[in-house]
Amino acid sequence: MEEGLADDRRPPKHDIPDSIMFAPLRGFETKFKVTTVEVGYRLEDAVADKLAENTNKYQELVATLTAAGHRVQGVVVIPLTVRGGVPHSTRTSLVELGIDSWVVDRTLNKLHVAACKQMATCVTSEGR
């Protein structure tokens, strides 16, 4: 137990996503439009599993926020693969967040190149 906090005063325990984006709802000072964002790394053949896992992981948090009167957009999962592949669902997720498609395309291209360079370094290092 944390020092100074009684069990009954602790906030409910939830898994915490990588990012929570919020914007005030018009006409409500204390209510927000909320989007949770999770970045997940997987092998290329398990991207669909990661999407489902991370979407389900935050259902309790989404339910709690919804019950408090916030408009929850759900969970946006940004899948990245450990070998440098960029799944189409990554682009879809970033565009869904409101990022211009040209920015998304340029960013994903740079991520892919950086991941490939990193993989080359790992392979070279292990081969010695």
C-alpha positions, 0 to 999 in steps of 0.5 A: 500500500502506498504511504499516506493513501488509504485503500478506499481513497485510491482511484480505480486501477486501470491499464493506462494507454500510451496517450489520451487525447481530449478536447472540451465538448461544446457547452460543457465545461467538465465534459470531453471528447476522449480518444485513447491511443496505444502503440503496439509492437508485434511480428508482422504475422501477429498485427491483427492479434495486437489490434484486438488485444489493445482494443480489448485492454482498455474497455474498462477505462472506456466504460468508466469515462463514458459513465462519467459523461465523456464522449469516448471515441474508443481506442486507436491502436497504432501497430508497428512491427519489429522487423520494419514493416508498416501495416496498412492499419497503422496509416488508417489509425494515424489518419483517424487521429486527424493527421494529414495523410501526406504527413502520415505517409512521410512519417511512416516512410521514415519509420520504415527506413529507420526500422530497417537500418536498426534491423541491419545493425542487429543482424550485423552485430549478432553475426560477429 
